[in-house]
């Protein structure tokens, strides 16, 4: 399944800054960063369950927001991109 994940984590406090780093690390483990707080993720259903659970555990739901867009199959293979070249293919190996 193809997912687009965006997040907005409160960073005013040290705790929020730690949550931001944790959310980013979780996302890096499942997908490719395409913007500062935007990741493209290609995964199986079972991976998505673990991914979402890890994100839920990492955030403060009263302060932080994560949006997960479920895209049609292979939607990430056909993305129009403007500006700086895209160095990574969405189905390529993760660089951790």
Residue, then its C-alpha position, 0 to 999 in steps of 0.5 A: x500500500x502507498x501512504x503519504x504521511x505528514x506530521x506536526x509535532x509541538x517543538x516549543x518544549x524539550x519533550x516536544x523536540x524529543x517527540x519530533x525526533x522520535x516521530x521522524x526516526x519511526x518514519x525513516x524506518x518505514x519510508x522516504x522523507x520527501x519534505x521536512x515533515x512529509x514521508x512517502x511510505x510503501x508497506x504491507x498491511x501488517x507493517x502499517x499496523x506496527x507503523x501506526x502503533x509506533x507513531x501513536x506511542x510517540x506523540x502527545x495527542x493533545x499537542x501533536x498531529x499526524x495525517x496518513x493519506x492512503x493512496x491508490x496502489x502504485x500512486x507514488x510511482x507517478x508523482x509530478x515533482x518540481x524543483x530539486x531532483x528527487x534522489x530516491x525512488x519510493x519503492x527503493x531501499x530505505x537508507x537508515 
